[in-house]
Amino acid sequence: MNESITNYKEVYTSKQRVVGELFYIFIVIACLITLTGLIWSIFDFIMPEGKFELFLSLNLGYQIAIVAGFSAGLFFLLVFFFGLFKKGRRWVTKFVFKIKQIEEKYKNRLDVKIAAGGLLISIILIIIGMTYAIVQDMLLGPSSGSPFSGILESFSGGNWVLFAGITSFAFLAVTLFMIYFWKNGYYVILKIMGLLEKEEK
């Protein structure tokens, strides 16, 4: 068996590996949704209405070719992401569960604990505040004056799918970052304060 795979199974528990695999699968799903929304949005921009009617008006040969073309692209992406599955899940698992080792003399410093806790709480509040503000602006009418106000009213089908994909990516990125910072915030603050000479390999 490959040494890196053996080491991966020795370092992380089965539950941790499952979590890493699930996060990778969610990332793949978000990527597929985003790509679908992007392609759909491009078609919406080129031809806002009548796409499906135009497709139905084509002869059977063109219809088969178009469906087969989209299917080929989908299967190519699935094969591509499946090929990256082992590396992807190992990277996600390592990012989520690896805990940085700290020298004994730097452990249990109250000032660093306070700084790490305060920074984590501040980041959470910033994310919550920005999310609430943007969503509220998007739900309001154009009269509110915000650049995001009333934007949902102009969304096409492709825009909605693209928005769902980007939102999924953002949620996953924030979740992974918060988990990482929750486990390694103390180490990060020490690095920022210049108390560690070099990063743990």
Z-matrix of the N, CA and C atoms (Angstrom, degrees):
N
C 1 1.464
C 2 1.527 1 110.06
N 3 1.305 2 115.90 1 146.17
C 4 1.456 3 120.70 2 -179.58
C 5 1.522 4 110.14 3 -57.75
N 6 1.363 5 116.50 4 137.36
C 7 1.459 6 121.22 5 -175.73
C 8 1.519 7 112.08 6 -62.98
N 9 1.347 8 117.35 7 -39.67
C 10 1.460 9 120.76 8 -178.84
C 11 1.517 10 111.30 9 -65.55
N 12 1.358 11 116.89 10 -37.39
C 13 1.457 12 120.75 11 177.83
C 14 1.515 13 110.37 12 -67.51
N 15 1.351 14 116.44 13 -42.35
C 16 1.466 15 120.57 14 178.09
C 17 1.518 16 110.37 15 -60.66
N 18 1.320 17 116.76 16 -46.40
C 19 1.458 18 121.08 17 179.15
C 20 1.530 19 110.87 18 -62.37
N 21 1.322 20 117.05 19 -38.08
C 22 1.467 21 122.16 20 178.56
C 23 1.524 22 110.52 21 -60.29
N 24 1.333 23 116.56 22 -42.29
C 25 1.459 24 120.42 23 -178.76
C 26 1.527 25 111.73 24 -74.59
N 27 1.337 26 116.93 25 -26.36
C 28 1.456 27 120.01 26 179.19
C 29 1.521 28 112.24 27 -78.26
N 30 1.332 29 116.50 28 -36.15
C 31 1.465 30 121.12 29 -175.52
C 32 1.520 31 111.49 30 -76.75
N 33 1.331 32 117.81 31 -39.62
C 34 1.461 33 121.58 32 -173.60
C 35 1.525 34 110.94 33 -112.18
N 36 1.329 35 115.98 34 144.12
C 37 1.455 36 121.13 35 178.97
C 38 1.530 37 110.14 36 -74.34
N 39 1.321 38 115.44 37 168.53
C 40 1.461 39 119.84 38 -179.61
C 41 1.528 40 111.10 39 -62.79
N 42 1.331 41 117.55 40 -37.77
C 43 1.468 42 121.16 41 178.92
C 44 1.531 43 110.60 42 -65.11
N 45 1.339 44 116.86 43 -41.57
C 46 1.461 45 120.58 44 178.80
C 47 1.522 46 110.56 45 -64.90
N 48 1.321 47 117.33 46 -39.04
C 49 1.466 48 119.90 47 178.16
C 50 1.524 49 111.33 48 -66.06
N 51 1.338 50 116.44 49 -37.33
C 52 1.464 51 119.97 50 177.70
C 53 1.525 52 110.79 51 -64.22
N 54 1.341 53 116.22 52 -42.36
C 55 1.468 54 120.21 53 178.16
C 56 1.526 55 110.36 54 -61.54
N 57 1.343 56 117.13 55 -43.75
C 58 1.459 57 120.68 56 177.71
C 59 1.516 58 111.98 57 -60.90
N 60 1.333 59 116.85 58 -41.44
C 61 1.462 60 121.01 59 178.56
C 62 1.528 61 111.18 60 -64.95
N 63 1.338 62 116.70 61 -41.70
C 64 1.463 63 120.37 62 179.73
C 65 1.526 64 111.15 63 -64.00
N 66 1.332 65 116.80 64 -42.72
C 67 1.464 66 119.84 65 177.88
C 68 1.527 67 110.42 66 -61.73
N 69 1.324 68 117.03 67 -41.90
C 70 1.465 69 119.50 68 178.87
C 71 1.525 70 111.17 69 -63.37
N 72 1.339 71 116.75 70 -42.56
C 73 1.470 72 120.67 71 178.21
C 74 1.522 73 110.44 72 -61.34
N 75 1.334 74 116.98 73 -41.93
C 76 1.467 75 120.38 74 178.40
C 77 1.532 76 110.90 75 -63.17
N 78 1.337 77 116.64 76 -38.78
C 79 1.467 78 120.68 77 177.91
C 80 1.524 79 110.38 78 -63.28
N 81 1.340 80 116.37 79 -42.29
C 82 1.472 81 120.75 80 178.56
C 83 1.525 82 110.41 81 -62.85
N 84 1.339 83 117.01 82 -44.94
C 85 1.467 84 121.07 83 179.44
C 86 1.526 85 110.61 84 -61.10
N 87 1.350 86 116.53 85 -44.53
C 88 1.464 87 120.34 86 178.92
C 89 1.526 88 110.80 87 -62.05
N 90 1.335 89 116.42 88 -38.69
C 91 1.470 90 120.69 89 178.77
C 92 1.523 91 110.88 90 -64.74
N 93 1.332 92 117.56 91 -44.05
C 94 1.463 93 121.58 92 179.55
C 95 1.528 94 110.93 93 -64.08
N 96 1.333 95 116.57 94 -41.55
C 97 1.470 96 120.35 95 178.48
C 98 1.530 97 110.21 96 -63.14
N 99 1.343 98 116.04 97 -43.20
C 100 1.464 99 120.22 98 -179.00
C 101 1.525 100 111.56 99 -64.57
N 102 1.329 101 117.43 100 -44.54
C 103 1.465 102 120.87 101 179.14
C 104 1.527 103 111.20 102 -63.84
N 105 1.349 104 116.06 103 -40.81
C 106 1.460 105 120.07 104 177.16
C 107 1.523 106 110.80 105 -61.54
N 108 1.333 107 115.36 106 -45.65
C 109 1.467 108 119.71 107 179.20
C 110 1.513 109 112.66 108 -64.13
N 111 1.348 110 116.54 109 -37.35
C 112 1.462 111 120.29 110 179.18
C 113 1.522 112 111.34 111 -64.69
N 114 1.335 113 116.13 112 -47.38
C 115 1.472 114 119.84 113 179.10
C 116 1.526 115 110.70 114 -63.66
N 117 1.336 116 116.00 115 -43.52
C 118 1.460 117 120.73 116 179.08
C 119 1.521 118 111.22 117 -62.10
N 120 1.332 119 116.50 118 -40.51
C 121 1.467 120 120.66 119 -179.74
C 122 1.529 121 111.22 120 -65.62
N 123 1.330 122 116.28 121 -37.04
C 124 1.470 123 119.86 122 177.19
C 125 1.525 124 110.40 123 -62.63
N 126 1.329 125 115.88 124 -44.30
C 127 1.467 126 119.54 125 177.61
C 128 1.532 127 111.30 126 -65.01
N 129 1.335 128 116.59 127 -36.52
C 130 1.467 129 120.25 128 176.98
C 131 1.522 130 110.82 129 -63.63
N 132 1.340 131 116.24 130 -37.88
C 133 1.459 132 120.41 131 179.88
C 134 1.530 133 110.99 132 -68.87
N 135 1.344 134 115.50 133 -42.92
C 136 1.469 135 119.60 134 -179.43
C 137 1.527 136 111.17 135 -69.83
N 138 1.330 137 115.79 136 -43.06
C 139 1.467 138 120.60 137 -176.85
C 140 1.525 139 108.69 138 -138.63
N 141 1.330 140 117.78 139 88.33
C 142 1.469 141 120.98 140 -174.90
C 143 1.533 142 113.92 141 -57.76
N 144 1.314 143 118.18 142 -35.03
C 145 1.460 144 120.62 143 -176.59
C 146 1.533 145 110.31 144 -135.47
N 147 1.322 146 114.55 145 156.35
C 148 1.462 147 120.42 146 173.15
C 149 1.504 148 116.00 147 84.96
N 150 1.333 149 118.13 148 11.49
C 151 1.469 150 119.72 149 -178.14
C 152 1.533 151 111.43 150 -66.25
N 153 1.329 152 115.58 151 -46.28
C 154 1.456 153 119.05 152 -177.39
C 155 1.531 154 110.68 153 -67.61
N 156 1.323 155 116.49 154 -38.98
C 157 1.461 156 120.10 155 178.34
C 158 1.532 157 110.72 156 -63.70
N 159 1.360 158 115.83 157 -39.44
C 160 1.461 159 119.99 158 177.67
C 161 1.522 160 110.70 159 -63.29
N 162 1.350 161 116.36 160 -40.91
C 163 1.461 162 120.64 161 178.80
C 164 1.531 163 110.70 162 -61.78
N 165 1.337 164 116.24 163 -43.70
C 166 1.458 165 120.04 164 -179.69
C 167 1.529 166 112.50 165 -67.10
N 168 1.332 167 116.02 166 -25.55
C 169 1.470 168 119.17 167 -178.91
C 170 1.525 169 112.99 168 -78.84
N 171 1.333 170 116.93 169 -14.65
C 172 1.463 171 120.51 170 178.92
C 173 1.521 172 110.43 171 -74.38
N 174 1.326 173 115.61 172 159.19
C 175 1.462 174 117.41 173 177.33
C 176 1.528 175 109.74 174 -75.79
N 177 1.330 176 115.68 175 167.23
C 178 1.462 177 121.68 176 -172.06
C 179 1.528 178 112.54 177 -59.17
N 180 1.323 179 117.69 178 -35.48
C 181 1.465 180 120.50 179 -179.54
C 182 1.516 181 112.31 180 -61.67
N 183 1.331 182 117.14 181 -46.18
C 184 1.463 183 121.19 182 178.06
C 185 1.535 184 110.88 183 -63.98
N 186 1.312 185 116.45 184 -40.42
C 187 1.463 186 120.11 185 -179.99
C 188 1.524 187 111.17 186 -62.15
N 189 1.341 188 115.79 187 -44.36
C 190 1.471 189 119.67 188 178.27
C 191 1.521 190 110.64 189 -62.79
N 192 1.339 191 116.98 190 -42.13
C 193 1.470 192 121.02 191 -179.13
C 194 1.521 193 111.46 192 -63.77
N 195 1.339 194 116.76 193 -41.39
C 196 1.466 195 120.57 194 -179.31
C 197 1.525 196 110.43 195 -66.12
N 198 1.333 197 116.82 196 -47.76
C 199 1.466 198 120.59 197 179.58
C 200 1.524 199 110.45 198 -62.26
N 201 1.336 200 116.85 199 -42.11
C 202 1.464 201 120.67 200 179.24
C 203 1.525 202 111.44 201 -64.60
N 204 1.343 203 116.70 202 -35.82
C 205 1.459 204 120.36 203 178.66
C 206 1.520 205 112.12 204 -64.35
N 207 1.320 206 116.04 205 -45.45
C 208 1.465 207 119.55 206 177.73
C 209 1.526 208 110.99 207 -66.26
N 210 1.336 209 116.63 208 -37.72
C 211 1.465 210 120.06 209 178.90
C 212 1.528 211 110.79 210 -65.03
N 213 1.342 212 115.95 211 -40.24
C 214 1.466 213 119.79 212 178.69
C 215 1.529 214 111.04 213 -62.49
N 216 1.330 215 116.23 214 -42.28
C 217 1.462 216 119.58 215 177.44
C 218 1.515 217 111.85 216 -62.26
N 219 1.346 218 117.07 217 -42.08
C 220 1.460 219 121.25 218 179.29
C 221 1.519 220 111.39 219 -63.69
N 222 1.342 221 116.49 220 -46.04
C 223 1.464 222 119.78 221 -179.53
C 224 1.524 223 111.31 222 -66.13
N 225 1.327 224 117.86 223 -34.61
C 226 1.463 225 120.77 224 176.40
C 227 1.525 226 110.59 225 -61.88
N 228 1.334 227 116.61 226 -44.24
C 229 1.463 228 120.55 227 178.87
C 230 1.524 229 111.36 228 -64.39
N 231 1.334 230 116.23 229 -40.78
C 232 1.467 231 119.67 230 179.19
C 233 1.522 232 111.09 231 -63.57
N 234 1.338 233 116.40 232 -42.54
C 235 1.465 234 119.98 233 177.69
C 236 1.524 235 110.80 234 -64.75
N 237 1.337 236 116.48 235 -40.28
C 238 1.458 237 121.60 236 179.56
C 239 1.531 238 110.85 237 -61.42
N 240 1.337 239 116.27 238 -48.74
C 241 1.466 240 119.69 239 -178.85
C 242 1.526 241 111.46 240 -69.94
N 243 1.339 242 117.12 241 -33.68
C 244 1.458 243 119.58 242 176.90
C 245 1.526 244 110.54 243 -65.84
N 246 1.337 245 116.21 244 -37.19
C 247 1.460 246 120.22 245 177.61
C 248 1.517 247 112.44 246 -64.14
N 249 1.330 248 116.43 247 -30.35
C 250 1.467 249 121.31 248 179.03
C 251 1.522 250 112.53 249 -91.01
N 252 1.344 251 117.36 250 3.39
C 253 1.463 252 120.88 251 -171.99
C 254 1.525 253 112.18 252 -57.96
N 255 1.342 254 117.08 253 -48.93
C 256 1.464 255 119.88 254 -176.18
C 257 1.521 256 111.57 255 -63.67
N 258 1.342 257 115.59 256 -47.19
C 259 1.465 258 118.75 257 179.31
C 260 1.518 259 110.89 258 -66.83
N 261 1.333 260 116.43 259 -39.98
C 262 1.459 261 120.71 260 -178.18
C 263 1.511 262 112.38 261 -63.84
N 264 1.317 263 116.89 262 -46.37
C 265 1.465 264 119.45 263 -178.02
C 266 1.525 265 110.98 264 -67.63
N 267 1.368 266 116.63 265 -36.65
C 268 1.470 267 118.99 266 177.99
C 269 1.519 268 110.80 267 -64.87
N 270 1.353 269 116.43 268 -41.63
C 271 1.466 270 119.68 269 -179.68
C 272 1.528 271 110.67 270 -63.80
N 273 1.335 272 117.28 271 -45.73
C 274 1.463 273 120.72 272 -178.77
C 275 1.525 274 110.32 273 -64.40
N 276 1.333 275 117.17 274 -44.54
C 277 1.463 276 120.82 275 -179.79
C 278 1.529 277 110.78 276 -61.62
N 279 1.325 278 115.50 277 -43.54
C 280 1.468 279 119.86 278 178.97
C 281 1.521 280 110.57 279 -63.60
N 282 1.332 281 117.33 280 -42.20
C 283 1.464 282 121.24 281 -179.29
C 284 1.521 283 111.14 282 -64.07
N 285 1.329 284 116.87 283 -40.73
C 286 1.463 285 120.94 284 -174.86
C 287 1.518 286 112.47 285 -78.19
N 288 1.329 287 117.18 286 -40.73
C 289 1.459 288 119.80 287 -168.54
C 290 1.528 289 115.49 288 -108.78
N 291 1.329 290 118.65 289 -11.99
C 292 1.454 291 118.09 290 179.45
C 293 1.521 292 110.29 291 -72.62
N 294 1.313 293 115.95 292 128.24
C 295 1.463 294 122.00 293 179.75
C 296 1.524 295 108.67 294 -106.92
N 297 1.322 296 115.90 295 124.76
C 298 1.460 297 120.76 296 179.80
C 299 1.523 298 110.51 297 -65.96
N 300 1.327 299 115.92 298 136.54
C 301 1.453 300 121.06 299 178.94
C 302 1.529 301 110.13 300 -84.98
N 303 1.315 302 115.27 301 134.00
C 304 1.463 303 121.83 302 -177.35
C 305 1.520 304 109.43 303 -115.83
N 306 1.302 305 116.18 304 137.54
C 307 1.460 306 120.28 305 177.49
C 308 1.528 307 110.01 306 -60.29
N 309 1.316 308 115.42 307 146.64
C 310 1.462 309 121.73 308 -174.05
C 311 1.529 310 112.69 309 -57.03
N 312 1.341 311 116.70 310 -36.81
C 313 1.460 312 119.55 311 -176.41
C 314 1.519 313 112.55 312 -69.73
N 315 1.358 314 117.20 313 -16.16
C 316 1.455 315 120.33 314 -179.10
C 317 1.534 316 112.87 315 -97.96
N 318 1.337 317 117.04 316 -6.37
C 319 1.453 318 120.03 317 -176.01
C 320 1.529 319 111.97 318 -75.82
N 321 1.340 320 114.98 319 153.43
C 322 1.463 321 123.16 320 173.06
C 323 1.533 322 113.98 321 59.51
N 324 1.311 323 117.22 322 34.50
C 325 1.468 324 120.17 323 174.27
C 326 1.520 325 108.47 324 -83.98
N 327 1.316 326 116.68 325 121.79
C 328 1.458 327 121.65 326 -175.85
C 329 1.521 328 111.98 327 -63.60
N 330 1.355 329 117.30 328 -40.54
C 331 1.461 330 119.56 329 -178.23
C 332 1.526 331 111.88 330 -63.48
N 333 1.350 332 115.97 331 -37.84
C 334 1.457 333 119.69 332 179.46
C 335 1.530 334 110.56 333 -71.59
N 336 1.334 335 117.39 334 -38.46
C 337 1.466 336 120.82 335 177.61
C 338 1.527 337 110.76 336 -61.37
N 339 1.330 338 116.40 337 -42.66
C 340 1.469 339 120.65 338 179.29
C 341 1.527 340 109.93 339 -64.75
N 342 1.333 341 116.43 340 -43.79
C 343 1.462 342 120.35 341 -179.90
C 344 1.531 343 111.32 342 -63.82
N 345 1.340 344 116.28 343 -43.17
C 346 1.469 345 120.18 344 179.93
C 347 1.522 346 111.29 345 -64.78
N 348 1.348 347 116.94 346 -45.12
C 349 1.462 348 120.75 347 178.88
C 350 1.514 349 111.93 348 -64.15
N 351 1.336 350 116.75 349 -43.73
C 352 1.462 351 120.23 350 179.27
C 353 1.515 352 112.50 351 -64.34
N 354 1.334 353 116.89 352 -40.18
C 355 1.470 354 120.49 353 179.12
C 356 1.528 355 110.92 354 -66.22
N 357 1.333 356 117.17 355 -41.29
C 358 1.462 357 121.02 356 179.49
C 359 1.528 358 110.74 357 -63.11
N 360 1.325 359 116.73 358 -45.88
C 361 1.468 360 120.51 359 178.92
C 362 1.530 361 110.62 360 -63.13
N 363 1.327 362 116.85 361 -40.77
C 364 1.471 363 120.68 362 179.49
C 365 1.519 364 111.31 363 -63.37
N 366 1.332 365 116.54 364 -42.83
C 367 1.473 366 120.36 365 178.99
C 368 1.524 367 110.62 366 -62.80
N 369 1.335 368 116.83 367 -42.44
C 370 1.465 369 121.02 368 178.79
C 371 1.516 370 110.51 369 -60.86
N 372 1.340 371 117.04 370 -44.96
C 373 1.464 372 121.11 371 -179.46
C 374 1.528 373 111.54 372 -66.01
N 375 1.342 374 117.13 373 -37.68
C 376 1.465 375 120.48 374 177.39
C 377 1.523 376 110.24 375 -62.30
N 378 1.326 377 116.62 376 -46.00
C 379 1.466 378 121.10 377 -179.48
C 380 1.520 379 110.86 378 -63.10
N 381 1.338 380 116.76 379 -45.38
C 382 1.467 381 120.60 380 179.49
C 383 1.524 382 110.70 381 -62.98
N 384 1.335 383 116.42 382 -45.72
C 385 1.466 384 120.73 383 -178.83
C 386 1.514 385 112.48 384 -63.11
N 387 1.336 386 117.71 385 -45.78
C 388 1.456 387 120.99 386 -179.53
C 389 1.528 388 111.36 387 -65.87
N 390 1.339 389 115.86 388 -41.40
C 391 1.466 390 119.63 389 178.76
C 392 1.523 391 111.11 390 -61.84
N 393 1.330 392 116.12 391 -46.01
C 394 1.470 393 120.49 392 -179.94
C 395 1.532 394 111.12 393 -62.78
N 396 1.335 395 116.21 394 -43.53
C 397 1.465 396 120.18 395 -177.94
C 398 1.520 397 111.63 396 -64.23
N 399 1.341 398 116.73 397 -45.45
C 400 1.468 399 120.57 398 -178.25
C 401 1.520 400 111.01 399 -65.71
N 402 1.355 401 116.50 400 -44.31
C 403 1.467 402 119.94 401 179.35
C 404 1.525 403 110.86 402 -62.70
N 405 1.329 404 117.01 403 -42.73
C 406 1.458 405 120.25 404 179.37
C 407 1.524 406 111.33 405 -63.41
N 408 1.345 407 116.43 406 -42.13
C 409 1.467 408 119.75 407 178.42
C 410 1.526 409 111.48 408 -64.33
N 411 1.333 410 116.45 409 -38.34
C 412 1.452 411 119.59 410 -178.83
C 413 1.523 412 112.06 411 -68.71
N 414 1.325 413 116.72 412 -29.75
C 415 1.465 414 120.56 413 -179.40
C 416 1.520 415 112.57 414 -81.77
N 417 1.348 416 116.52 415 -20.36
C 418 1.460 417 119.98 416 179.78
C 419 1.522 418 110.81 417 -77.91
N 420 1.294 419 116.44 418 163.14
C 421 1.460 420 121.48 419 177.96
C 422 1.509 421 111.63 420 -74.59
N 423 1.323 422 117.58 421 169.20
C 424 1.465 423 122.55 422 -179.40
C 425 1.524 424 113.70 423 -60.74
N 426 1.327 425 117.48 424 -16.84
C 427 1.458 426 120.58 425 -175.72
C 428 1.522 427 113.59 426 -73.21
N 429 1.339 428 118.09 427 -10.75
C 430 1.464 429 120.00 428 -176.66
C 431 1.526 430 112.36 429 -72.28
N 432 1.331 431 118.11 430 -19.07
C 433 1.460 432 121.05 431 177.58
C 434 1.513 433 114.40 432 86.74
N 435 1.342 434 119.38 433 -7.03
C 436 1.459 435 121.68 434 179.20
C 437 1.528 436 109.68 435 -77.67
N 438 1.350 437 117.57 436 146.83
C 439 1.471 438 119.76 437 178.72
C 440 1.524 439 112.84 438 -63.71
N 441 1.350 440 117.18 439 -20.17
C 442 1.457 441 120.36 440 -179.91
C 443 1.522 442 112.96 441 -97.71
N 444 1.333 443 117.63 442 -5.44
C 445 1.458 444 120.36 443 -173.45
C 446 1.524 445 111.49 444 -68.26
N 447 1.316 446 115.38 445 135.35
C 448 1.455 447 121.39 446 176.48
C 449 1.508 448 115.02 447 69.16
N 450 1.332 449 117.86 448 10.25
C 451 1.460 450 120.00 449 -175.12
C 452 1.529 451 111.42 450 -67.35
N 453 1.346 452 116.18 451 -30.58
C 454 1.457 453 119.44 452 -178.90
C 455 1.526 454 111.91 453 -65.12
N 456 1.338 455 116.62 454 -27.42
C 457 1.459 456 120.28 455 -178.29
C 458 1.524 457 112.16 456 -66.23
N 459 1.330 458 116.77 457 -25.47
C 460 1.468 459 120.16 458 -177.22
C 461 1.522 460 112.72 459 -97.65
N 462 1.341 461 117.54 460 3.79
C 463 1.464 462 120.53 461 -177.21
C 464 1.527 463 111.09 462 -70.51
N 465 1.336 464 115.23 463 134.89
C 466 1.458 465 121.18 464 170.43
C 467 1.526 466 108.00 465 -91.28
N 468 1.340 467 116.52 466 178.47
C 469 1.461 468 119.45 467 178.14
C 470 1.517 469 111.97 468 -59.54
N 471 1.331 470 116.11 469 -42.67
C 472 1.458 471 120.06 470 178.98
C 473 1.520 472 112.42 471 -65.24
N 474 1.327 473 115.96 472 -37.37
C 475 1.471 474 119.74 473 178.37
C 476 1.524 475 111.19 474 -62.99
N 477 1.328 476 116.72 475 -38.85
C 478 1.466 477 120.47 476 178.72
C 479 1.522 478 111.20 477 -64.28
N 480 1.326 479 116.55 478 -42.94
C 481 1.466 480 119.95 479 178.89
C 482 1.528 481 110.17 480 -65.86
N 483 1.329 482 117.03 481 -43.00
C 484 1.465 483 121.30 482 177.56
C 485 1.517 484 111.04 483 -62.58
N 486 1.315 485 116.61 484 -42.14
C 487 1.467 486 121.40 485 178.15
C 488 1.529 487 110.88 486 -61.76
N 489 1.343 488 116.31 487 -41.35
C 490 1.461 489 120.30 488 178.41
C 491 1.527 490 110.80 489 -63.74
N 492 1.338 491 117.35 490 -40.58
C 493 1.460 492 120.83 491 179.48
C 494 1.519 493 112.26 492 -65.91
N 495 1.336 494 116.23 493 -46.01
C 496 1.471 495 120.24 494 179.74
C 497 1.525 496 110.60 495 -64.19
N 498 1.340 497 116.38 496 -40.37
C 499 1.464 498 120.60 497 178.06
C 500 1.521 499 110.79 498 -62.44
N 501 1.330 500 116.23 499 -40.42
C 502 1.468 501 120.22 500 178.32
C 503 1.521 502 110.72 501 -63.14
N 504 1.344 503 116.26 502 -44.02
C 505 1.464 504 120.44 503 177.38
C 506 1.525 505 110.86 504 -59.74
N 507 1.322 506 116.40 505 -45.97
C 508 1.467 507 120.92 506 -179.10
C 509 1.526 508 110.97 507 -61.79
N 510 1.324 509 116.53 508 -43.76
C 511 1.468 510 120.53 509 179.76
C 512 1.522 511 111.10 510 -62.95
N 513 1.336 512 117.16 511 -43.43
C 514 1.460 513 120.96 512 179.06
C 515 1.527 514 111.49 513 -64.67
N 516 1.345 515 116.25 514 -42.49
C 517 1.464 516 120.46 515 -179.65
C 518 1.522 517 110.91 516 -62.91
N 519 1.330 518 116.23 517 -44.58
C 520 1.467 519 120.35 518 179.57
C 521 1.526 520 110.21 519 -64.75
N 522 1.327 521 117.06 520 -42.52
C 523 1.461 522 121.03 521 -179.86
C 524 1.525 523 111.29 522 -61.99
N 525 1.338 524 117.14 523 -46.82
C 526 1.459 525 120.56 524 179.12
C 527 1.523 526 111.59 525 -63.22
N 528 1.324 527 115.98 526 -40.91
C 529 1.465 528 119.66 527 179.53
C 530 1.521 529 111.34 528 -64.30
N 531 1.341 530 116.58 529 -43.09
C 532 1.461 531 119.87 530 -178.31
C 533 1.527 532 110.93 531 -65.94
N 534 1.340 533 117.08 532 -39.70
C 535 1.461 534 120.20 533 177.36
C 536 1.528 535 110.56 534 -63.38
N 537 1.345 536 115.65 535 -44.46
C 538 1.461 537 119.94 536 179.28
C 539 1.532 538 111.13 537 -61.82
N 540 1.327 539 115.17 538 -45.83
C 541 1.461 540 118.43 539 -177.15
C 542 1.528 541 110.91 540 -69.32
N 543 1.324 542 117.24 541 -33.48
C 544 1.464 543 121.07 542 178.54
C 545 1.530 544 110.02 543 -61.49
N 546 1.338 545 116.60 544 -38.03
C 547 1.457 546 120.80 545 -177.87
C 548 1.530 547 112.84 546 -86.30
N 549 1.340 548 116.66 547 -29.31
C 550 1.464 549 119.60 548 -172.51
C 551 1.532 550 113.51 549 -125.03
N 552 1.325 551 116.69 550 17.19
C 553 1.464 552 119.41 551 -179.37
C 554 1.519 553 113.13 552 -60.26
N 555 1.342 554 115.87 553 -39.30
C 556 1.465 555 120.41 554 179.12
C 557 1.526 556 110.21 555 -59.69
N 558 1.333 557 116.04 556 -44.82
C 559 1.466 558 121.37 557 179.72
C 560 1.527 559 110.92 558 -64.60
N 561 1.336 560 116.56 559 -42.21
C 562 1.466 561 121.03 560 -179.62
C 563 1.525 562 110.82 561 -61.29
N 564 1.325 563 116.75 562 -44.15
C 565 1.465 564 120.13 563 179.54
C 566 1.524 565 110.79 564 -63.76
N 567 1.324 566 115.79 565 -39.32
C 568 1.467 567 119.02 566 177.09
C 569 1.528 568 110.96 567 -61.89
N 570 1.321 569 116.17 568 -39.74
C 571 1.463 570 119.81 569 178.17
C 572 1.526 571 110.61 570 -64.52
N 573 1.328 572 115.75 571 -43.90
C 574 1.464 573 120.31 572 -179.72
C 575 1.522 574 110.80 573 -61.99
N 576 1.319 575 116.12 574 -39.53
C 577 1.454 576 120.73 575 -178.34
C 578 1.518 577 112.53 576 -79.15
N 579 1.330 578 116.56 577 -4.43
C 580 1.453 579 119.80 578 177.50
C 581 1.511 580 114.17 579 74.89
N 582 1.350 581 117.45 580 25.50
C 583 1.453 582 120.32 581 -177.48
C 584 1.522 583 112.75 582 -88.95
N 585 1.320 584 116.87 583 -12.62
C 586 1.457 585 119.80 584 176.14
C 587 1.522 586 109.01 585 -107.27
N 588 1.290 587 116.98 586 136.51
C 589 1.452 588 120.70 587 -177.10
C 590 1.523 589 111.87 588 -74.73
N 591 1.305 590 118.45 589 -35.68
C 592 1.447 591 121.29 590 -179.74
C 593 1.519 592 109.54 591 -153.48
N 594 1.315 593 116.02 592 157.13
C 595 1.463 594 121.52 593 -178.55
C 596 1.511 595 109.98 594 -73.47
N 597 1.349 596 113.79 595 141.29
C 598 1.468 597 119.73 596 178.28
C 599 1.529 598 109.82 597 -66.06
N 600 1.303 599 117.65 598 130.51
C 601 1.459 600 120.53 599 -179.00
C 602 1.519 601 109.39 600 -83.00
